[in-house]
Amino acid sequence: MANNLESGGHPKGAAAWFAGLVILVVAVAAGLRFYDLFALPLTNDETSALMRLNANSVSELLGTVVWNDGHPMLVQVFLWYWTKWFGTAVWVVKLPFLLCGLGSVILMVRIGIRLGAAWAGLLAAAMLATLQFPLMYSEIARPYAPGLLLSLWAFYVWLRWLDVCKTEVAGINLWAKHLIFLSIAGYLGASNHYFNGLILALLFVSGLVILPRKRWIRYLWPWLLGMALYMHQIGIFLHHLQVGNPGWLQAPTLKSLFKHFMYCFGYSLWPIHLWLIGVLLGELMRKRKIKWLGFDQTLAGLKVISAGADGDGSDLSEKHQKRAINRIIWLLYLSPLVIAYLYSVYRAPVFQDSVLLFSFGFGILGFALWVDRRVMSLRLKAGLVVLTLLVNLYVLLVDRNHREVFNNQSYDAAVKTLKRWKVVDDVSRGDAMWVYGFESFFMEYHAQELGLALGKWQKNGGDLQYFRDETVDYASFRKKLTAVKGDDFYYLNMVGMDPMMRVWIQHAFPVLRSESMGPGYHIMHFSKVVVGNSGSGYLGDGILPVFSGQLALRGDIDSSQYRQVLAVSTDSLGEQRYSAEFVAVAVVELDTLLLRSKDLRLVVMIKNGAGENIRYLDQGIGNMGYGLGEVEVLEGGRCRVNFYLAGRLVDVDWGDEGMKGQRVFRGIGTGLASNMNHFATRGYDMQVFIDNAGRKSVAVKTLRIDFWRGNATVYGLVNPVIP
């Protein structure tokens, strides 16, 4: 490397600085990815992929699993072989994908050197090493980390192939290796994910634009070879093209684009601010406006490490060629983003953070190239690399709390919690465990892998039931609860808990013994009896809410549509003001014939600090499904009932003001509001009231709302951290 430095600085020192920082960046990237190797959990997506590996042959795998999956074959076929050879231990499954994430960091440095902008490559590598976006998908055994690596590799070998195509006379020793590598990169990329295929298509067209027509014949060779290799998958591709989107995605909005951008940087603009400050300092030093700690010493070397160092006649260092490559880099970043958005809006939703990772590296590289051109000081570049690592590590480990949140998710965390509670040892005949969420094999797979003997729990008298979704048939749910004979009830919700289930469970099992929650899971151990004093929220034979508000009304019978309103502020909830669960209850007296009414409704309105309505929830008395045996019957054909409506504050767009780019950008000057994690002003204002749209004769005795500790991290891996 030192041989490539131009005169005017200290070549050996410059090379040593650069090499040392490369080692530092790679070491940080490796540390973040492998530090918790043996504690990383399997996500639901990974579990599903592993459960589908029971095919007897690759042909069977292609004809069943891959055919119906919606993704090309590469990862599924790779996992089939990998797990047959090395087993299905979680760390074994994840290891290749972690290596892909680390490989992307190293390859980014190589790309920078190839482009003659080594420091730009290193700055971009520092971002890839420490941002949560690429790190998290390195920890998931799905096509995403390989997709990023294959996109960068395709770009790297494409650059080298361009050099070959511009050479007048090229011997086989010059072009054979690059031709084969580009063909393989194209085949593997298209076999990994269709968004990889989109990036390959953009590269292909870009080469035709850059090269003169007389070079096209040679340029086409690796692309034709790659297509020939891919032909055996063309039937799968055409089938997936007909199937379209998976069905569970929603069409994005402009807010989705902004949210994706913020998520890429951990919902913090500090890394971007850091680079912009570096550019500002670089411009001031270039104009000799400031001289500070020797940072004005520029270094021509390392800024231009010749792309043609291999002696292949490359002219990538020429200005017009560099501009063309820079435009292509931004094209590779922006085009997949725009295409995914427009296709999702006008055709079928495919817009996801995960698939946009494949092009994310090019956006970082384009930004780093711009910074590199304006910061001439070696020391300032080195400082930016180190500060990028430090700032991103703070955002990742402190603001985002990535390690704790990622390692405490879904079925993996739920099963580990049940083991910690020793449910198998404490089971009594008639105890129940109801699991709500996806297919039963998710729970069974993790129980087997983590050593939770669910079979023994059932053999000792426990009743285990699986449910695909939560129910809105509350009458049937209550009936099933009354059939539970034991004193203990375990409720595992893996699909996004409806707090109404908790209302009915607490009627039958009024004591909350234990509770655990995190991304993708919320489990609770209820009981009919108090045992000891566990400090888990006991209140006699009930459960202690975080906060309660109540309004006693006159309770006169009349037919007016609206009565008094119970108003509360969630500021009184402290840290739970954005994440608590709430249960509103109205005690009403009405004619028994109105128990099935749909136009007598309990309403909860939620307003933000600016007084704007941001959520409206309502439920009819008929949704309760009450029978006469479940209510207090009064004289004259009337009855008294409790009318419930429950919800989760975590489902409210608490960061909506920041997502719209208003408060966040207004506060950038202070340097504090640029971080959306823990972004908060005040809580919500909530109003609870009865809407008697049918103008029936009813009496409203009381209105009350209880708040319970909510799952603040349920969306913690992809949303801003709730304050």
HUPEJO-V759338 format. One record per backbone hydrogen bond with DSSP energy under -1.0 kcal/mol. NH is the residue of the N-H (numbers start at 1). CO is the residue of the C=O. Records with the same first field share a line. If there is no record, write none. Layout:
# HUPEJO-V759338
NH = CO + CO
This chain:
# HUPEJO-V759338
4 = 1
5 = 2
14 = 10
15 = 11
16 = 12
17 = 13
18 = 14
19 = 15
20 = 16
21 = 17
22 = 18
23 = 19
24 = 20
25 = 21
26 = 22
27 = 23
28 = 24
29 = 25
30 = 26
31 = 27
32 = 28
33 = 29
34 = 30
35 = 31
37 = 34
39 = 36
40 = 36
47 = 43
48 = 44
49 = 45
50 = 46
51 = 47
53 = 50
61 = 57
62 = 58
63 = 59
64 = 60
66 = 61
67 = 62
68 = 64
74 = 191
77 = 73
78 = 74
79 = 75
80 = 76
81 = 77
82 = 78
83 = 79
84 = 80
85 = 81
86 = 82
87 = 83
93 = 89
94 = 90
95 = 91
98 = 94
99 = 95
100 = 96
101 = 97
102 = 98
103 = 99
104 = 100
105 = 101
106 = 102
107 = 103
108 = 104
109 = 105
110 = 106
111 = 107
112 = 108
113 = 109
114 = 110
115 = 111
116 = 113
117 = 112
121 = 117
122 = 118
123 = 119
124 = 120
125 = 121
126 = 122
127 = 123
128 = 124
129 = 125
130 = 126
131 = 127
135 = 131
136 = 132
137 = 133
142 = 140
147 = 143
148 = 144
149 = 145
150 = 146
151 = 147
152 = 148
153 = 149
154 = 150
155 = 151
156 = 152
157 = 153
158 = 154
159 = 155
160 = 156
161 = 157
162 = 158
163 = 159
164 = 160
165 = 161
166 = 162
167 = 164
174 = 171
175 = 171
176 = 172
179 = 175
180 = 176
181 = 177
182 = 178
183 = 179
184 = 180
185 = 181
186 = 182
187 = 183
188 = 184
189 = 185
190 = 186
191 = 187
193 = 189
197 = 193
198 = 194
199 = 195
200 = 196
201 = 197
202 = 198
203 = 199
204 = 200
205 = 201
206 = 202
207 = 203
208 = 204
209 = 205
210 = 206
211 = 207
215 = 212
216 = 213
219 = 215
220 = 216
221 = 218
224 = 220
225 = 221
226 = 222
227 = 223
228 = 224
229 = 225
230 = 226
233 = 230
234 = 231
237 = 233
238 = 234
239 = 235
240 = 236
241 = 237
242 = 238
243 = 239
244 = 240
257 = 253
258 = 254
259 = 255
260 = 256
261 = 257
262 = 258
263 = 259
264 = 260
266 = 263
267 = 262
269 = 674
273 = 269
274 = 270
275 = 271
276 = 272
277 = 273
278 = 274
279 = 275
280 = 276
281 = 277
282 = 278
283 = 279
284 = 280
285 = 281
286 = 282
287 = 283
288 = 285
289 = 284
295 = 292
297 = 294
299 = 376
303 = 301
304 = 300
309 = 306
311 = 308
318 = 315
322 = 318
323 = 319
324 = 320
325 = 321
326 = 322
327 = 323
328 = 324
329 = 325
330 = 326
331 = 327
332 = 328
333 = 329
334 = 330
335 = 331
338 = 334
339 = 335
340 = 336
341 = 337
342 = 338
343 = 339
344 = 340
345 = 341
346 = 342
347 = 343
348 = 343
356 = 352
357 = 354
358 = 355
363 = 359
364 = 360
365 = 361
366 = 362
367 = 363
368 = 364
369 = 365
370 = 366
371 = 367
372 = 368
373 = 369
374 = 371
375 = 371
381 = 377
382 = 378
383 = 379
384 = 380
385 = 381
386 = 382
387 = 383
388 = 384
389 = 385
390 = 386
391 = 387
392 = 388
393 = 389
394 = 390
395 = 391
396 = 392
397 = 393
398 = 394
399 = 394
400 = 395
402 = 396
405 = 401
406 = 402
407 = 403
408 = 405
410 = 519
413 = 409
414 = 410
415 = 411
416 = 412
417 = 413
418 = 414
419 = 415
420 = 416
421 = 417
423 = 418
426 = 422
430 = 461
431 = 428
432 = 488
433 = 463
434 = 490
435 = 465
436 = 492
437 = 467
442 = 439
444 = 440
445 = 441
446 = 442
447 = 443
448 = 444
449 = 445
450 = 446
452 = 447
454 = 452
457 = 453
458 = 454
459 = 455
460 = 456
461 = 458
462 = 457
463 = 431
465 = 433
467 = 435
474 = 472
477 = 473
478 = 474
479 = 475
480 = 476
481 = 477
482 = 478
484 = 481
486 = 430
489 = 526
490 = 432
491 = 524
492 = 434
493 = 522
494 = 436
501 = 498
503 = 499
504 = 500
505 = 501
506 = 502
507 = 503
508 = 504
509 = 505
511 = 527
513 = 525
514 = 525
516 = 523
518 = 521
521 = 518
522 = 493
523 = 516
524 = 491
525 = 514
526 = 489
527 = 511
528 = 487
539 = 542
542 = 539
544 = 537
546 = 707
547 = 707
549 = 705
551 = 703
553 = 701
558 = 698
566 = 688
568 = 686
570 = 684
572 = 569
573 = 570
574 = 571
576 = 573
577 = 574
580 = 576
581 = 708
582 = 647
583 = 706
584 = 645
585 = 704
586 = 643
587 = 702
588 = 641
589 = 699
590 = 639
592 = 637
594 = 591
595 = 592
597 = 594
601 = 691
602 = 619
603 = 689
604 = 617
605 = 687
606 = 615
607 = 685
608 = 612
611 = 608
614 = 606
615 = 606
617 = 604
619 = 602
621 = 600
622 = 597
623 = 620
624 = 621
625 = 622
630 = 627
631 = 628
632 = 640
634 = 638
639 = 590
640 = 632
641 = 588
643 = 586
645 = 584
647 = 582
649 = 580
651 = 648
652 = 649
654 = 652
656 = 653
659 = 655
660 = 656
661 = 658
662 = 657
666 = 662
667 = 663
670 = 667
671 = 668
675 = 672
676 = 267
678 = 721
679 = 676
685 = 607
686 = 568
687 = 605
688 = 566
689 = 603
691 = 601
692 = 561
693 = 691
694 = 599
695 = 692
698 = 558
699 = 589
701 = 587
703 = 551
704 = 585
705 = 549
706 = 583
707 = 547
708 = 581
712 = 710
714 = 711
716 = 713
718 = 715
719 = 715
